[in-house]
């Protein structure tokens, strides 16, 4: 019977096990509650007939049917992903072996997309791959951040604890997205209502009222506000199709520009300079960055690796470019805080906290405290913006309506003076 050498999860020396093939060796170890990080045949290649996973290229072929099933049903949502990671963390912390934990979770759900994903993970783990490798081979919704956390948990022997941290991170991110979406519902609805009301007033009501003055007062004698409103309504009535075409063209141009790296960089830089909106976007990005970095560093990943992974959580190309420069300088031997402060995109409080954490050796704890502070600040920024933006729109709408009313009343006053 062939002999296999394996390295158990959580460290320790290599051990050996006798089994008919590599897959049987993995199953036996799983039944004993042992998760192997690496397993290979001793004294020559493993049997190839029934031990397909022993070959380096076979896991890809073995994954194909399971992955194809998942691809046909689509990726699971962010909420489902957070719930799955939380359930897996709870099961592992309860003492269940990894495969048994995955199978237990698979029996509890009826979502076909989640079932396909779990079937893939179970298949891969049973055939000797680590959970991080299985997750990476599935793809979305397992991003680089989640895969890195899983890998750090497996290598450190703290998989359950790290998965719990990942679940907390995903749930916070989901809560932040929902807060942003809920905060924009009322301003968006109000903006559409105001635009529609002004459109009806300027294209339907005003032309009918001002049309009565065309035969009584010459156009050159009409007050300036009246002439402006009449010219605007005439233009919109005659060239509405051109305005729609221009609006569509501008929208397509902005969307295509945003899809290009250089164009998105310019747009993101400009957005950060917009009053009120720029502050909200900056606070959201900083809160995400701090929480993800705190989670990754706390899981045991090196600071430089954590920075490179966290860069994608910012959601703003200008700030991502700044983190790229920070990574280059950190790789050259500098601290994290100094180049971040020099970029000008990150608040002084964050750079000071990171500087203290680096000098004291308590960077994960300091980042975790900073993440709570910036998450509270983000909530306040969103609340202020969602209260201020509707007020600004109402003021602008009131000014426009007042101008239209003035344009209607001035000819009436002028006619009364002419009669008197």
C-alpha positions as CSV (number, residue, x, y, z in Angstrom):
1,X,0.0,0.0,0.0
2,X,1.4,3.4,-0.9
3,X,2.7,5.8,1.8
4,X,1.9,9.5,1.9
5,X,3.7,12.3,3.7
6,X,1.6,15.2,4.9
7,X,2.0,18.4,6.9
8,X,-0.9,19.1,9.3
9,X,-2.6,22.4,9.5
10,X,-1.3,24.7,12.2
11,X,2.3,23.7,12.0
12,X,4.2,20.7,13.3
13,X,6.5,18.3,11.6
14,X,5.7,16.0,8.7
15,X,3.9,12.8,9.3
16,X,3.1,9.7,7.2
17,X,-0.1,7.7,6.5
18,X,-0.7,4.5,4.5
19,X,-3.6,4.6,2.1
20,X,-4.6,3.1,-1.3
21,X,-4.4,6.5,-3.0
22,X,-4.1,10.2,-2.3
23,X,-7.8,10.9,-2.1
24,X,-8.3,8.0,0.4
25,X,-5.4,9.5,2.5
26,X,-7.1,12.9,2.6
27,X,-10.4,11.3,3.6
28,X,-8.8,9.3,6.4
29,X,-7.1,12.4,7.7
30,X,-10.3,14.4,7.6
31,X,-12.1,11.7,9.5
32,X,-9.4,11.9,12.2
33,X,-10.0,15.7,12.4
34,X,-6.7,16.5,10.7
35,X,-6.5,19.1,7.9
36,X,-3.4,18.6,5.7
37,X,-1.7,21.7,4.3
38,X,0.4,19.5,1.9
39,X,0.3,15.8,1.1
40,X,2.4,13.9,-1.4
41,X,3.4,10.3,-2.1
42,X,6.6,8.9,-0.5
43,X,9.0,6.9,-2.6
44,X,7.7,7.7,-6.0
45,X,4.5,9.0,-7.7
46,X,1.2,8.1,-6.3
47,X,-1.1,5.7,-8.2
48,X,-2.6,7.5,-11.2
49,X,-5.5,5.2,-12.1
50,X,-7.8,6.0,-9.3
51,X,-5.9,8.8,-7.7
52,X,-6.5,11.5,-10.2
53,X,-5.8,14.4,-7.8
54,X,-2.2,13.3,-7.3
55,X,-1.3,14.9,-10.6
56,X,-0.6,18.6,-10.6
57,X,-2.9,19.4,-13.5
58,X,-5.8,17.2,-12.5
59,X,-7.4,19.4,-9.9
60,X,-8.3,21.8,-12.7
61,X,-9.9,19.0,-14.7
62,X,-11.7,17.7,-11.6
63,X,-13.1,21.1,-10.8
64,X,-14.6,21.7,-14.3
65,X,-17.9,20.0,-13.8
66,X,-18.5,21.6,-10.3
67,X,-17.3,25.0,-11.5
68,X,-19.5,24.8,-14.6
69,X,-22.5,24.2,-12.5
70,X,-21.7,27.2,-10.4
71,X,-21.1,29.4,-13.4
72,X,-24.5,28.5,-14.8
73,X,-26.3,29.7,-11.7
74,X,-24.3,32.9,-11.0
75,X,-22.5,34.2,-8.0
76,X,-24.1,34.5,-4.6
77,X,-24.9,37.9,-3.2
78,X,-22.8,39.8,-0.6
79,X,-25.3,39.1,2.1
80,X,-25.3,35.4,1.3
81,X,-21.5,35.4,1.3
82,X,-21.3,37.1,4.7
83,X,-23.8,34.6,6.1
84,X,-21.8,31.6,4.7
85,X,-18.5,32.8,6.2
86,X,-20.2,33.4,9.5
87,X,-21.8,29.9,9.5
88,X,-18.4,28.3,8.6
89,X,-16.6,30.2,11.3
90,X,-19.2,29.0,13.9
91,X,-19.0,25.4,12.8
92,X,-15.2,25.3,12.9
93,X,-15.0,27.0,16.2
94,X,-17.5,24.4,17.5
95,X,-14.9,21.7,16.7
96,X,-16.2,20.3,13.4
97,X,-13.6,19.3,10.8
98,X,-13.6,21.5,7.7
99,X,-15.2,19.0,5.3
100,X,-17.9,18.1,7.8
101,X,-18.6,21.8,8.5
102,X,-19.0,22.5,4.8
103,X,-21.3,19.5,4.3
104,X,-23.4,20.6,7.3
105,X,-23.8,24.0,5.9
106,X,-24.6,22.6,2.4
107,X,-27.5,20.5,3.9
108,X,-29.0,23.6,5.5
109,X,-29.6,25.7,2.3
110,X,-31.6,25.4,-0.8
111,X,-30.1,28.1,-2.9
112,X,-28.8,26.5,-6.0
113,X,-26.0,29.0,-6.5
114,X,-24.7,28.5,-2.9
115,X,-25.2,24.7,-3.2
116,X,-23.0,24.7,-6.4
117,X,-20.3,26.7,-4.6
118,X,-20.3,24.5,-1.6
119,X,-20.1,21.3,-3.7
120,X,-17.1,22.7,-5.4
121,X,-15.4,23.6,-2.1
122,X,-16.1,20.2,-0.6
123,X,-14.8,18.4,-3.7
124,X,-11.6,20.4,-3.7
125,X,-10.9,20.1,0.0
126,X,-11.6,16.3,0.0
127,X,-9.1,15.9,-2.8
128,X,-6.3,17.6,-0.8
129,X,-6.5,21.3,-1.7
130,X,-6.6,23.9,1.1
131,X,-9.8,25.9,1.6
132,X,-8.0,29.0,0.3
133,X,-7.0,27.2,-2.9
134,X,-10.5,25.9,-3.3
135,X,-12.0,29.3,-2.8
136,X,-9.6,31.0,-5.2
137,X,-10.3,28.4,-7.9
138,X,-14.1,29.2,-7.6
139,X,-13.6,32.9,-8.1
140,X,-16.4,35.3,-7.2
141,X,-17.6,36.0,-4.6
142,X,-14.2,35.0,-3.1
143,X,-12.1,38.0,-3.7
144,X,-8.4,38.5,-3.0
145,X,-9.1,39.8,0.5
146,X,-11.3,36.8,1.6
147,X,-8.9,34.3,0.1
148,X,-5.9,35.9,1.8
149,X,-7.7,35.8,5.1
150,X,-8.6,32.2,4.7
151,X,-5.0,31.3,3.8
152,X,-3.7,33.2,6.8
153,X,-6.1,31.4,9.1
154,X,-5.1,28.0,7.7
155,X,-1.4,28.7,8.0
156,X,-1.7,30.0,11.5
157,X,-4.1,27.3,12.8
158,X,-6.6,30.0,13.6
159,X,-9.1,29.4,10.8
160,X,-12.2,29.7,12.9
161,X,-11.1,32.9,14.5
162,X,-10.0,34.5,11.2
163,X,-13.2,33.4,9.4
164,X,-15.1,35.2,12.2
165,X,-13.1,38.3,11.5
166,X,-13.8,38.0,7.8
167,X,-17.5,37.6,8.5
168,X,-17.4,40.8,10.6
169,X,-15.6,42.6,7.8
170,X,-18.1,41.5,5.2
171,X,-21.1,42.4,7.3
172,X,-19.7,45.9,8.0
173,X,-19.1,46.4,4.3
174,X,-22.7,45.3,3.6
175,X,-24.0,47.6,6.2
176,X,-22.1,50.5,4.8
177,X,-23.4,49.8,1.3
178,X,-27.0,49.7,2.6
179,X,-26.5,52.9,4.5
180,X,-25.2,54.6,1.4
181,X,-28.1,53.3,-0.7
182,X,-30.8,54.2,1.9
183,X,-29.3,57.6,2.3
184,X,-29.6,58.3,-1.4
185,X,-33.2,57.2,-1.9
186,X,-34.8,60.4,-0.7
187,X,-32.4,62.8,-2.4
188,X,-32.7,60.9,-5.7
189,X,-36.5,60.9,-5.5
190,X,-36.6,64.6,-4.6
191,X,-34.3,65.4,-7.5
192,X,-36.5,63.6,-10.0
193,X,-39.6,65.3,-8.6
194,X,-38.1,68.7,-8.8
195,X,-36.8,68.2,-12.4
196,X,-40.2,66.9,-13.5
197,X,-42.0,69.8,-11.8
198,X,-39.8,72.4,-13.4
199,X,-40.1,70.7,-16.8
200,X,-43.9,70.8,-16.7
201,X,-43.9,74.4,-15.5
202,X,-41.5,75.6,-18.2
203,X,-42.8,73.7,-21.1
204,X,-46.6,73.6,-20.5
205,X,-47.8,76.2,-18.0
206,X,-45.5,79.1,-18.7
207,X,-45.9,79.1,-22.6
208,X,-49.7,79.2,-22.2
209,X,-49.6,82.2,-19.8
210,X,-46.9,84.2,-21.6
211,X,-48.5,83.5,-24.9
212,X,-51.3,85.9,-23.9
213,X,-48.8,88.8,-23.8
214,X,-47.4,88.3,-27.3
215,X,-50.1,90.3,-29.0
216,X,-50.3,93.0,-26.4
217,X,-46.7,93.8,-25.7
218,X,-43.9,93.7,-28.2
219,X,-41.1,91.2,-27.5
220,X,-38.5,93.9,-27.1
221,X,-40.6,95.6,-24.4
222,X,-41.0,92.5,-22.3
223,X,-39.0,92.4,-19.0
224,X,-35.7,90.6,-19.1
225,X,-36.8,87.6,-16.9
226,X,-39.8,87.1,-19.2
227,X,-37.7,87.1,-22.3
228,X,-35.3,84.6,-20.8
229,X,-38.1,82.3,-19.8
230,X,-39.8,82.5,-23.2
231,X,-36.5,81.9,-25.1
232,X,-35.8,78.9,-22.8
233,X,-39.2,77.4,-23.3
234,X,-39.1,78.0,-27.1
235,X,-35.7,76.3,-27.3
236,X,-36.7,73.3,-25.2
237,X,-40.0,72.9,-27.1
238,X,-38.3,73.0,-30.5
239,X,-35.1,71.1,-29.7
240,X,-36.0,68.7,-27.0
241,X,-34.8,65.8,-29.1
242,X,-31.4,67.4,-29.5
243,X,-31.2,67.9,-25.7
244,X,-31.9,64.3,-25.2
245,X,-29.3,63.2,-27.7
246,X,-26.7,65.5,-26.1
247,X,-27.6,64.2,-22.6
248,X,-27.3,60.6,-23.9
249,X,-24.0,61.3,-25.6
250,X,-22.5,63.0,-22.5
251,X,-23.6,60.1,-20.4
252,X,-22.0,57.5,-22.7
253,X,-18.8,59.6,-22.9
254,X,-18.6,59.8,-19.1
255,X,-19.3,56.1,-18.7
256,X,-16.7,55.1,-21.3
257,X,-14.2,57.5,-19.8
258,X,-14.8,56.0,-16.4
259,X,-14.1,52.5,-17.7
260,X,-10.6,53.6,-18.8
261,X,-8.0,53.6,-16.0
262,X,-6.7,57.1,-16.9
263,X,-10.2,58.5,-17.2
264,X,-11.4,57.0,-14.0
265,X,-8.3,58.4,-12.2
266,X,-9.2,61.9,-13.4
267,X,-12.9,61.5,-12.5
268,X,-12.2,60.1,-9.1
269,X,-9.7,63.0,-8.4
270,X,-12.4,65.5,-9.4
271,X,-15.0,63.8,-7.3
272,X,-12.8,64.2,-4.2
273,X,-12.7,67.9,-4.7
274,X,-16.5,68.3,-4.9
275,X,-17.8,70.1,-1.7
276,X,-19.7,67.8,0.7
277,X,-19.7,64.9,-1.7
278,X,-15.9,64.7,-1.7
279,X,-15.8,64.5,2.1
280,X,-18.4,61.7,2.1
281,X,-16.4,59.7,-0.6
282,X,-13.2,60.2,1.3
283,X,-14.7,59.1,4.7
284,X,-16.2,56.0,3.1
285,X,-12.9,55.0,1.5
286,X,-10.9,55.6,4.6
287,X,-13.3,53.6,6.8
288,X,-13.2,50.7,4.4
289,X,-9.4,50.9,4.1
290,X,-8.8,51.0,7.8
291,X,-11.2,48.2,8.7
292,X,-9.8,45.8,5.9
293,X,-6.2,46.6,6.8
294,X,-6.9,46.0,10.5
295,X,-8.5,42.7,9.7
296,X,-5.7,41.5,7.4
297,X,-2.8,42.6,9.7
298,X,-4.7,41.2,12.7
299,X,-4.9,37.8,10.9
300,X,-1.1,37.7,10.7
301,X,-0.5,38.9,7.1
302,X,2.6,41.1,6.6
303,X,1.9,44.8,6.6
304,X,3.1,45.3,3.0
305,X,1.0,42.4,1.7
306,X,-2.0,43.7,3.6
307,X,-1.6,47.1,2.1
308,X,-1.5,45.7,-1.4
309,X,-4.6,43.7,-0.8
310,X,-6.4,46.6,0.9
311,X,-5.8,48.9,-2.0
312,X,-8.8,47.5,-3.9
313,X,-11.1,48.2,-1.0
314,X,-10.8,52.0,-1.4
315,X,-13.1,52.3,-4.4
316,X,-11.3,55.4,-5.6
317,X,-8.5,55.3,-8.2
318,X,-6.8,58.4,-6.9
319,X,-6.5,57.0,-3.4
320,X,-5.5,53.6,-4.8
321,X,-2.7,55.2,-6.7
322,X,-1.6,56.9,-3.5
323,X,-1.5,53.4,-1.7
324,X,0.6,52.0,-4.6
325,X,3.2,54.7,-4.0
326,X,3.0,53.9,-0.2
327,X,3.7,50.3,-1.0
328,X,6.7,51.1,-3.1
329,X,8.2,53.3,-0.3
330,X,7.4,50.7,2.4
331,X,9.1,48.0,0.2
332,X,12.1,50.4,0.1
333,X,12.3,50.5,3.9
334,X,10.1,53.4,4.9
335,X,7.3,53.4,7.4
336,X,3.6,53.4,6.3
337,X,2.5,56.6,8.0
338,X,4.9,59.0,6.4
339,X,4.2,58.4,2.7
340,X,0.4,58.2,3.5
341,X,0.6,61.6,5.2
342,X,2.5,63.0,2.2
343,X,-0.1,61.8,-0.2
344,X,-2.7,64.3,1.2
345,X,-5.6,61.9,0.7
346,X,-5.7,60.4,4.2
347,X,-6.7,62.3,7.4
348,X,-3.9,63.2,9.9
349,X,-5.6,61.2,12.6
350,X,-5.2,58.0,10.6
351,X,-1.5,58.6,9.8
352,X,-0.8,59.5,13.4
353,X,-2.5,56.4,14.7
354,X,-0.6,54.2,12.2
355,X,2.7,55.9,13.2
356,X,2.1,55.1,16.8
357,X,1.1,51.6,16.0
358,X,4.2,51.0,14.0
359,X,6.5,52.4,16.7
360,X,4.8,50.5,19.5
361,X,4.3,47.2,17.7
362,X,0.5,47.4,18.2
363,X,-0.5,48.2,14.7
364,X,-3.5,45.7,14.5
365,X,-5.0,47.0,17.8
366,X,-4.5,50.7,16.8
367,X,-6.0,50.1,13.3
368,X,-9.0,48.4,14.8
369,X,-9.6,51.4,17.1
370,X,-9.1,53.8,14.2
371,X,-11.6,51.7,12.1
372,X,-14.3,52.2,14.7
373,X,-13.6,56.0,14.7
374,X,-13.8,56.4,11.0
375,X,-16.8,54.2,10.6
376,X,-18.6,56.5,13.1
377,X,-17.4,59.5,11.1
378,X,-18.6,57.9,7.9
379,X,-22.1,57.5,9.3
380,X,-22.1,61.2,10.4
381,X,-20.9,62.3,6.9
382,X,-23.6,60.3,5.1
383,X,-26.2,61.6,7.5
384,X,-25.1,65.3,7.0
385,X,-24.9,64.9,3.2
386,X,-28.3,63.3,2.9
387,X,-29.8,66.1,5.0
388,X,-27.8,68.9,3.2
389,X,-28.3,67.8,-0.4
390,X,-32.1,67.8,-0.4
391,X,-32.0,71.3,1.2
392,X,-29.7,72.6,-1.5
393,X,-32.0,71.1,-4.2
394,X,-35.1,72.7,-2.6
395,X,-33.3,76.1,-2.5
396,X,-32.3,75.8,-6.1
397,X,-35.8,74.8,-7.1
398,X,-37.3,77.7,-5.1
399,X,-35.0,80.1,-6.9
400,X,-36.0,78.8,-10.3
401,X,-39.7,78.8,-9.5
402,X,-39.4,82.3,-8.1
403,X,-37.7,83.4,-11.3
404,X,-40.5,81.9,-13.4
405,X,-43.1,83.5,-11.3
406,X,-41.3,86.9,-11.6
407,X,-41.3,86.4,-15.4
408,X,-45.0,85.9,-15.4
409,X,-45.9,88.8,-13.0
410,X,-43.7,91.5,-14.5
411,X,-45.7,91.6,-17.8
412,X,-48.9,91.9,-15.8
413,X,-47.5,94.8,-13.8
414,X,-46.3,96.4,-17.0
415,X,-49.7,96.1,-18.7
416,X,-51.4,97.7,-15.7
417,X,-49.0,100.6,-15.9
418,X,-49.7,101.0,-19.6
419,X,-53.5,101.0,-19.0
420,X,-53.2,103.4,-16.1
